[in-house]
Amino acid sequence: MKKFAVILAGCGVFDGAEIHEATLTLLAIMQQGGTYQIFAPDINQHHVVNHLTGKEMPEKRNVLVESARIARGKISPLKDFDAGEFDALIIPGGFGVAKNLCSFAFHGADCSVNSEVAGAIKDMHSKKKPIGALCISPVLLSKVLGDVELTIGSDLGTISGIEKMGSKHIKSTHGEVVYDKIHNIFTTPCYMLDANILQIFDGATNIVKAMIKSLK
């Protein structure tokens, strides 16, 4: 059984991890015969958004604590991540990736990446283990690794940012997976496109299938 590390960015599309992408990624891992362990950095999230109104709320929340909602409490702080214990790393999307795990939402190509997130990516990459990223999460790989090939779908603004960080962008549509064979990186666009939950399931399933196939 292949063991995946999954990094979450909170809970909720506008300020955390995208819940459909996160949950369907976990489901896909188990459907393909794998297991997973969930991680999140123990940090305050950038802000809290009322998902009913779209307005910012005057309160603070913690990324690890909020991610634990999706993980049903079974989650570890990212500082405890050990690349040697896992076969693959995968990161679902959501605005929390661009706000909490890095600052791409605010600074674009000049963004910074949380040191624990960057460390996990670098450790897995140095061991030549597969890394997967859904939706907006490929910006993390672009910033940390630079000259890699990936996709976020077809959003021109995000594509520009990725290319400024030195990466090659491949346009893609629902369910498609872009595989960088040199760097062992897998990406799929999910909600970076106008998508429904079935299309998200296809994307999550296809990326996990491709990652597991690369491990055989």
C-alpha positions as CSV (number, residue, x, y, z in Angstrom):
1,M,0.0,0.0,0.0
2,K,1.4,3.4,-1.0
3,K,1.3,6.0,1.7
4,F,0.5,9.6,0.8
5,A,1.2,12.7,2.8
6,V,-1.6,15.2,2.3
7,I,-1.1,18.9,3.2
8,L,-4.2,21.0,3.9
9,A,-4.5,24.8,4.1
10,G,-7.5,25.1,6.5
11,C,-11.2,24.4,5.9
12,G,-13.2,26.3,3.3
13,V,-12.6,27.4,-0.3
14,F,-12.2,31.1,0.3
15,D,-9.8,31.0,3.3
16,G,-8.6,27.4,3.6
17,A,-8.5,24.1,1.8
18,E,-11.2,23.4,-0.9
19,I,-13.3,20.8,0.9
20,H,-14.5,18.9,-2.2
21,E,-10.9,18.7,-3.5
22,A,-9.5,17.6,-0.2
23,T,-12.2,15.0,0.6
24,L,-12.2,13.5,-2.9
25,T,-8.4,13.3,-2.9
26,L,-8.6,11.3,0.3
27,L,-11.3,9.1,-1.2
28,A,-9.3,8.6,-4.4
29,I,-6.2,7.5,-2.5
30,M,-8.1,4.8,-0.7
31,Q,-10.0,3.7,-3.8
32,Q,-6.7,3.2,-5.5
33,G,-5.4,1.0,-2.6
34,G,-3.3,3.7,-0.8
35,T,-3.3,5.1,2.6
36,Y,-2.8,8.7,3.8
37,Q,-1.7,10.9,6.6
38,I,-2.9,14.5,6.8
39,F,-0.7,17.5,7.8
40,A,-1.1,21.2,8.1
41,P,1.1,24.0,9.4
42,D,0.3,25.2,12.9
43,I,-0.1,28.9,12.0
44,N,-2.8,31.5,12.0
45,Q,-4.6,31.7,8.7
46,H,-4.5,35.0,6.8
47,H,-8.1,35.9,7.5
48,V,-11.5,34.3,8.0
49,V,-14.2,34.6,5.3
50,N,-17.9,34.1,5.9
51,H,-18.7,31.6,3.2
52,L,-22.4,32.6,3.1
53,T,-21.8,36.3,2.4
54,G,-18.2,36.3,1.1
55,K,-17.2,39.0,3.7
56,E,-14.3,39.0,6.0
57,M,-15.0,38.2,9.6
58,P,-13.3,39.9,12.6
59,E,-11.8,36.8,14.1
60,K,-8.7,34.6,14.0
61,R,-8.4,30.9,13.2
62,N,-5.6,28.4,13.0
63,V,-4.7,26.5,9.9
64,L,-4.0,23.2,11.7
65,V,-7.1,23.4,13.8
66,E,-9.4,24.2,10.9
67,S,-7.8,21.5,8.7
68,A,-8.6,19.1,11.5
69,R,-12.3,19.5,10.7
70,I,-11.7,17.8,7.3
71,A,-9.3,15.3,8.9
72,R,-11.9,14.4,11.6
73,G,-9.2,15.2,14.1
74,K,-6.6,12.8,12.7
75,I,-3.9,15.3,11.6
76,S,-0.3,16.1,12.4
77,P,1.5,19.5,12.5
78,L,3.6,19.9,9.4
79,K,6.7,20.3,11.4
80,D,6.5,16.6,12.2
81,F,6.6,15.6,8.5
82,D,9.3,13.1,7.5
83,A,9.7,12.5,3.8
84,G,11.2,9.1,4.4
85,E,7.9,7.8,5.8
86,F,5.9,8.5,2.6
87,D,5.8,7.3,-1.0
88,A,4.1,10.5,-2.3
89,L,3.0,14.0,-1.4
90,I,-0.3,15.6,-2.6
91,I,-1.7,19.1,-2.0
92,P,-5.4,19.9,-2.7
93,G,-6.3,23.5,-3.6
94,G,-8.4,26.3,-2.2
95,F,-7.6,30.0,-1.6
96,G,-5.9,29.0,1.7
97,V,-3.1,27.6,-0.4
98,A,-2.5,31.1,-1.9
99,K,-3.2,32.9,1.4
100,N,-1.9,30.6,4.2
101,L,0.6,28.3,2.7
102,C,2.1,31.0,0.5
103,S,1.4,34.7,-0.4
104,F,0.6,34.2,-4.1
105,A,-2.9,35.7,-3.7
106,F,-1.2,39.0,-2.6
107,H,2.2,39.1,-4.2
108,G,1.9,36.9,-7.3
109,A,5.3,35.7,-8.6
110,D,7.1,37.6,-5.8
111,C,5.3,35.5,-3.2
112,S,6.9,33.7,-0.3
113,V,6.1,30.1,0.8
114,N,5.7,28.9,4.3
115,S,9.0,27.3,5.4
116,E,7.5,24.0,6.5
117,V,5.6,23.6,3.2
118,A,8.7,24.5,1.2
119,G,10.7,22.0,3.2
120,A,8.2,19.2,2.6
121,I,8.2,19.8,-1.1
122,K,12.0,20.0,-1.3
123,D,12.5,16.9,0.8
124,M,10.2,14.8,-1.4
125,H,11.7,16.3,-4.6
126,S,15.2,15.5,-3.4
127,K,14.2,11.9,-2.9
128,K,12.6,11.8,-6.4
129,K,9.2,10.9,-4.9
130,P,6.0,11.9,-6.7
131,I,4.4,15.2,-5.8
132,G,0.8,16.1,-6.8
133,A,-1.0,19.4,-6.7
134,L,-4.6,20.3,-7.5
135,C,-6.2,23.6,-8.5
136,I,-4.1,26.6,-7.3
137,S,-1.5,24.4,-5.4
138,P,0.9,24.1,-8.4
139,V,2.0,27.7,-7.6
140,L,3.7,26.3,-4.5
141,L,5.7,23.9,-6.7
142,S,6.5,26.7,-9.2
143,K,7.9,29.0,-6.5
144,V,9.8,26.3,-4.6
145,L,11.2,24.3,-7.5
146,G,11.3,26.9,-10.3
147,D,11.9,25.2,-13.7
148,V,9.1,22.7,-13.7
149,E,6.2,21.8,-16.0
150,L,2.7,22.0,-14.6
151,T,-0.9,23.2,-15.1
152,I,-3.6,25.4,-13.4
153,G,-6.0,25.1,-16.3
154,S,-6.4,28.3,-18.3
155,D,-6.5,31.3,-16.0
156,L,-4.2,33.9,-17.7
157,G,-3.3,35.8,-14.6
158,T,-2.1,32.7,-12.7
159,I,-0.4,31.4,-15.8
160,S,1.6,34.6,-16.0
161,G,2.7,34.3,-12.4
162,I,3.8,30.7,-12.9
163,E,5.8,31.6,-15.9
164,K,7.4,34.5,-14.1
165,M,8.6,32.1,-11.5
166,G,10.4,30.1,-14.2
167,S,7.9,27.3,-14.8
168,K,6.4,26.0,-18.0
169,H,2.6,26.1,-18.0
170,I,0.5,23.5,-20.0
171,K,-3.1,24.5,-20.6
172,S,-5.5,21.7,-19.5
173,T,-9.2,21.0,-19.0
174,H,-11.4,18.9,-16.7
175,G,-9.8,15.7,-15.4
176,E,-6.5,16.1,-17.3
177,V,-3.2,15.6,-15.5
178,V,0.0,17.1,-16.5
179,Y,3.0,15.0,-15.7
180,D,6.5,16.4,-15.5
181,K,8.6,13.3,-15.9
182,I,11.9,15.0,-15.1
183,H,10.7,16.3,-11.7
184,N,8.1,13.6,-11.0
185,I,5.3,16.2,-10.6
186,F,1.6,15.8,-11.3
187,T,-0.9,18.6,-11.5
188,T,-4.6,19.0,-12.4
189,P,-6.8,22.1,-12.6
190,C,-10.0,21.2,-10.7
191,Y,-11.7,24.4,-9.5
192,M,-9.3,26.6,-11.3
193,L,-11.8,25.9,-14.1
194,D,-15.6,26.3,-13.9
195,A,-16.3,22.8,-12.6
196,N,-18.8,20.6,-10.8
197,I,-18.1,18.1,-8.1
198,L,-18.1,15.1,-10.6
199,Q,-15.4,16.8,-12.6
200,I,-13.4,17.4,-9.4
201,F,-13.8,13.7,-8.6
202,D,-12.4,12.9,-12.1
203,G,-9.4,15.2,-11.5
204,A,-8.7,13.8,-8.0
205,T,-9.0,10.2,-9.2
206,N,-6.9,10.7,-12.3
207,I,-4.0,12.4,-10.5
208,V,-3.9,9.8,-7.7
209,K,-4.0,7.0,-10.3
210,A,-1.2,8.6,-12.2
211,M,0.9,9.0,-9.1
212,I,0.4,5.5,-8.0
213,K,1.2,4.1,-11.5
214,S,4.5,6.0,-11.3
215,L,5.4,4.1,-8.1
216,K,5.0,0.7,-9.6
